[in-house]
Amino acid sequence: MDAHPGDIRLSTPTGRWVVLTTVLGSSMALLDSTVVNVALPRIGEDLNADMAVLQWTINAYMLSLAGLILLGGALGDRYGRRKVFVIGVVWFACGSLLCGLAQSGEMLVLSRALQGVGAALLTPGSLALIQASLHPDDRSRAVGLWSGLGGVGAAIGPFVGGWLVDGPGWRWVFLINVPLAALCVPIALRHVPESRDPAAHNHRFDVLGAVLGALALGLVTYALIGSQWVAGVAGVVVAVVFVGVEKRRAEPMLPLSVFRSRLFTSINLVTLCVYAGFGGFFFLVALQLQVVVGYSALGAGLALLPTTVLMLLFSAKSGELAQRIGPRIPLTVGPLLCAAGMLLMLRVGEDASYMADVLPALVVMGLGMVTLVAPLTATVLSSVETARAGIASGINNAAARAGGLLAVAALPLLAGMGPEAYRSADEFGETFRRAMPMCAGVLVLGALIAVVAVRRPVPPAEGAEVRPECRMNCGVGAPPLEARPKESPAGG
């Protein structure tokens, strides 16, 4: 049954069902992004996989998600947000099932790519359902609930992942999504009203743009992981073609006009640097704690909790502070603190003490994330006119995913990490010590961009609508999730 936009109150049963459904769906994607890292050593051992397979286990998911998330939101606008959200949840669950049943590294990587397609369908739909279904007076509170509950899910992800790996086995890191989807889908079909954008049928999808963008990222990633420089050159050529195609299309997936805002462009460069550093850090630290320090998967998961706990406790305060003083200082200080935390991780070796070595580094890292993530999200959304907040958030999401994707692909190559490095504590520890300063250097570059180019955004005109997704800040370090704009289902 279609519902008129904005007529459901949060205090009603239907309103609560809408929030619960979106939390369940988006939590699967958030949980998956945090639990897999701690499972990597056990996956490698069980499937007899080399470092490249472990890299692709992370990157295949991020590649399809980053490349298709804008298109996923467009499909929901045209064909029904609930319908596409449910398809995404089912698709994600099927991909998760295939991951859990994988008998080879190749099958696991392919299944992870399929998972990413499902995430690209359900992720933008979660916020869009709240925006389309709930009364305007209740949307901010609903988004806050969505963000907070999703943040709890992401925060417990490393703990859950470690417990599953040490208990029933690494396959349950993926299989746990199947019962979550089985709970989510019936609730969505029974209790969540359908909604769509009537104007979406007047526009065309930019399928070519989505394919070219994903192909460019895929070729560059393949080149970095496999040292295939011909593929890297091909990826750059495809990227140039992608920009040319988007420039000429009337309704592009990536409207280049949005980059006329110097602030928006600068913020996305900061995002690329910041999430490249984050992606490389969390990928390697989960391995370092297990391979070199000797933690179990559960121990590694518990060790990483301080960063997410700090994010949950203080992100809202950080966003309020940035509103008062502007984003420049938080976006300069935050990356520098994160870089300092990464350099402190150089003390974490074979005989490391958690309280003296690991915890201080992670606390500094967490404080840096608290300082920068919420202001980063808010500045992205306020750097363009309100009508384009959805596409701005979607582009920033893709930039964050691309940053992590490229870092996971490039760091082992740049640090001289061999294909079997994760099987040797000495070899992995040595390359980890070379990789951490690289991660820190990327964060310092982000801070320099912020101090030079970031200024306080111009506030929206008085009386302009501030949509609830524009007031959201990112709870636990994930990039902002896209809420679709109204002007074009293809993002233009």
N, C-alpha and C positions, 0 to 999 in steps of 0.2 A: 504494500500500500504506500503510495506517495504521500508525503506530508508537506504542508505548507511550510516554507522556511521560517525558522525562528519562532515556532509556536509551542515548543515544549519547555516546561519549567524543570529545573534541576531537582526540585523537591518532589516531583512526581515519580512514580515507579519507572515510567518510560525514560525519563531523564537520567535516572540512575543506571538503567540498563545500557543506555547509550555510552555513558562514561565507562562502565565496566567492560563493555565490548571493546572499546578502543584501547583501553589499558591492557586487556588480555592480548589483543592482536599486536600492538606495538611492543609490548614486553617480550614477545617471542623474538623479535628482531634485535631489541636491545640486549636481551639476555645472551643471545647467540654471539653477539659481537664481543662479549666479555668472557664467556666461559671457554671458548675454543683455545685461547692462548695457553691456558694451563694444561690442556690436554695434549699439546703438540709432541712432547717427548714420548709419551706412551703411544700415540698414533704412529710416530716414526718407527718405534720398536716393533709394534705389532704388524705393520704393513711393510716392514723392511724398506722404509722410504728414506731418501736423502734429503738434504736441506732444501733443495728446490721444490720438492713436493710439499714440505711444510710451509714454504713461502706461498705456494699456489693455494694451499688450503685456506689461507687468510685472504689472498688477493683475488681468487676467482669469485668469491662472494662480493667483495668490495667493488670489483670491476663491473659486474652486471648491475649492482645496486646504483653505483655512481652514474653509469651510462644510461640507465632507463628510468630513473626516479621522476624526471620531469615528464616523460611520456606516460608514466603510471598515473600521475595526477590528472593528466589530460583525458585519459580513458575514463576515469571516474566521473569527471565533469560531464562527459557526453553520454555514457552508457549507464550511469547510476553509481553513486559513490559506494552505497552498500554492496551492490553487486560486485564491483571490482575489488572492494575490500575483502569480501568473502572469497572470491576467486584467489586473491593474493594469499589469504590465510591457508586455504586448501593447497595451493601450489607450494607454499613454504613448508607445509607439513609433509607433502609428498617428497620434496627435496630433502627434508630432514630424515625421512624414513630411508631414502636411498643412501644418505651419508652414513646412517647407522648400520646399514647392511653392506657397506663397501668392503670389497675383498682385495682391493688394490689401490695404490695411490692415485692412479689415473681415474678410477671410478669415483673416488672421494672428491677429487678436484672438480670433475664434471658435475657431480651432485651439489657441490657448494655453489657452482655457477647457477644451477637451477634454483637453489635456495635464494640467491640474490635477486633473481627475477621476481620471485614471490614477494620478497621484501620491498622491491620497487613498486609493486602494486598495492601492498597493504600500508606502507609507511605514510605516504601522503594522504591516504584515505582516512587514517585515524583522526587527524586534526580536522580534515574537511568534514567529517561526519558531525563532529561537535559544532563546528561553525555553521553548518547548514541546518542542524536539527534543533538546537537549543535557542531559547529566547535571548535576545541581546543582553539583557540584564544579568543573565546567568552564565554567559560564555566565559568571562574571565575566571570565575570561580571554577568552572568545569575544566578549563585549560590548566589551572593551578593543580586541581586534583589529578588530572592526567599526567602532568609533568612530575608531581611529587610521587605518585604511586609508581610511575615508570622509573623514576630515579631510584626508588627502593629496589625495584627489580634488577636494575643495572648494578646497584651497589652490592647486592648479594650474589651477583653472577659468578665472580671468581671463587667464592666459598662453595656455591652449589656445584660449579664445575669441578673443583678439587674433590669434593665429597663423592661425586659421581665417578670420577676417574679412579679414585682409590677404592671405591665400593663396587658397584655393579659393572664398572668398566667405562672406557672412553666413549663407546658407542651410545651410551645413554645421555651424553652431552647433547646429542642430536635427537635421539628418540624421545626425549622428554617433551619436545615440541608437539608430538602427535596427540597426546591427551589434552594438552593446552588448546590445540586447534579444535579437537573434538568438543571441548567445552565452549569455545568461542563461537563457532559457526551456528549452532542451533539458537543461541541467545541472539545473535545478530539477525538471523532470519525471522525470528519470532517477535522480537521486541524493538528492533531499530528500524525507523521509517526510511524509505528510499528517498533519495534526493538527487537532482541533477541540475546542470546549468542549461536552461533552454537555449541560450545563445550559442552553446557549444556546437550545435548541429550546423551552424553557419560557417564553421571553420574547418580546416583540414589539419590532420596530424602531420607533424614533421618527422615522419619515419626515417627518411634519408638522413636527416641531421642526427637522430638518435643512433643509427647504425654507424655513421662515420665517427661520431664522438667516441662510442664504445670501442670501435676498431682501432682508432688512434691510441687510446689508452692501453688496449690489449697488446698492440704491437710493441709499444715502448716498454711495457711491463715484461713481455716475453724477452725482449732484447736485454734488459737489465738482469733478469734471473738467469738466462741461459747464455749470456755474453754473445748474443747474436746481433752484431752491429748492423747487418743488412736490414733486419727487422726494425731496428731503431730508426734508421734512415727512412724506411717505409712509413713508420709511425709518424714521424715529423711531417712527411709529405701529406699523409692522410689528414693530419691536424690542420695543415694549411688549406687543404681542399675543404675541410669542414668549415673553417672560418669564412672562406669564400662563398660556400653554399648558404650559410646562415645570413651573410650580408645581403644576398640577393633575394632571399625568400620573403614573401609578403608576411608570412606567419611563422617565423622561425621558432624552433625549440629554445634556442639561446638568443634572445634579442640583444644584439650588440649595443643598441642604443642605451641600455641601462648602464654601460660602462662609461658613458659620458660624465657620470658623477665621479669626480676624483676620489671622494671619500669612499664610495662603494668599491671602486677598483682597488684602492689601498687596503681596505678591510679584507677583501678577498685574497690579496697577496699575503697579508698577515695570517689569515686563516690557513692558507696553503702551507706556510712555514710552520705554524703552530701545530697543525695536525700531522704534518710530516714528522715533526719531532715526537709527538705523542705516539704515533703509529709505530715508529721504530723503537721507541723506548719500551712500550708495553709488550711488543713482540719479543724483544730480546731479554727483558728482565724476567719474564715468566720462565724462559729457558735457563737463564743464569741461576736463578734461585734453585732450580731442580738439578740441572746438570753439574754445576760447579759447587754450590753451597750444600747440596744434598737434601733439600726439602722434598717432602712428598708433594703430590699435586694439591692436596688439601692444605698443606702448610704454605705452599706458594700462594694459593688463593687467599688464605687468611692474611698473609703478609702484605698483600696489596690493598687490603680493605681501608687503611687510613686515608688514602687519597679520595676514595669515593665518599667516605663518611664526612670528611671535611667539606666536600662539595655539597652534600646534602644539608649540612648544618649552616653553611655560611654563604651560599651562592646568592640567596635573595638579598642579604645585607650588602653583598658586593655590588649587585645591580643597583641598589638604592644609592650607594656611595658614588657610583659612576654617573648617575643622573645628576648628582649635585656638583661634582667636580669635572665632569666631562670624561670621555673615554681615553684621552691621550695618555694620562699617567697610568691607569690600570693596564692598558695594552702595551705599555713599555715596561713597567715593573713586573707584571705577571710573567711574561716570557723569560725575563732575566732570572726570576726566582725558580722557574721550572728548569732553566739551564743549570743553575746552581745545584738543584736537586739531582740532576743527571750526573754532574761531575762528582757529587758526593757518592754516587753509586760505584765510583771507581774503587772505593774502599771495600766493596763487597766482594770477597773472594772465598777461597775454600774454608777458611777458619773464621768467617765473619760471625759477629754477634748480632742478633736481631736488634736488641735494644741500643747498642752502641753504633752500629754501622747501617743496618737496613732501615730501621724506623726513622732516624733523623733525615735520611735522604728522601724517603717517601713523604714525610711530613712537609718538608720544604717544597717538594714537587706538588703536593696537594694544595699548599697555600698559594703557590703560583697559579694553579688551575682555578682556584677560588677567585683570585684577583682578576683573571682575564676572561674566563669563559662567558659569564653572564653579560659583561659589558660588550664583548665581541658580538654576541647574538643581538643584543639590543641595538647596537650601532649599525649592524647590517640592515636591520629592518627600518631604521629611521634615516638611512642614507638615501632612500628613494621615496617618491611620493607614495602615499598610503595605498593607492590602487595597485601598485606594483609590489606590495610587500610579499605576496605569495611567491612570485617569481624570484625576488631577491633572496628569500629564504631558501628556495630550491637550488639556486645557483650556488649559494654559500654551502649548502649541504653537499653538493657535488664537488666543490672545491676541497672541502674537508676530507671527503672520502678519497679523492684523487691524491691528496697529500699523503695520507696514510698508505695508500696503495703503492705509490712510487717509493716511499721510504722503505717499506718492507721488501720491495724488489731490489732496491739499490744498495742498502746497507751491507748485506753480506758480501756483495761484490766489492764494494769500496773498502771494507775492513779485511778483505782477504780470507773470508770464511769458506773453508772447503766444504764439499758435499757431505762429508761425514763428521763435520766439526762438532755437532751436538752430541755425538757419542763419546767425545773425549773432553774431560773436565779441563785439562791443561790447554788444549787447542781452543776450546770455546771461550775460556776465561781470557786468553790473550786477545782474541778478536773482539770480545766484548769491551775490553779496555780501549781498543782502537775505535770502536763504534760510538761509545758514549760521548766523547768530545764532538763527534760529527753531529749527533742529535742536538747537543747543546749549541753548536754553532748555528744550526738552522733556527733555533729559538732566538738566538741573539740577532740574527738577520731580521726576524719578524719584529723584534723590539726596535731595531733601527728604522724599519719602514714605518712603524707606528709613531716614533718620535718625530720623524721628518714629515710624514704625510697625513696623519690623522688629526682631525680637528673636531670640535663639538658640532654635532649635526644641527641643521636648522630645524626647529620644531615645526610640526604641521600647522597649517593655517587654522585659526580659531574656528571651531565648529566642524572641522573635518572629522570624519569617523575614524577612530583608532580601533582597528579590528583586534579581537582578542589574541590572535596569534602574534600580533605585533607587541603585545605586552608580556608575552611569555619569555622567560629566560631559560636557558638550557640547564637542566638539573645536574647532570653528572658527567659532563665532559663530552657528551655526544653533540654533534653539530645540530643546528636547528632543523626540525622536521618541517617539510614543506606543507603549507596550506595554499591551495590553488588560488590564483588571481581570477578575477571575473572577466578580464578583457579578452582572453584567448585561451582555449583549452590546450593549445600547444605551447603556452608560456609566453606568447608575444602579444 
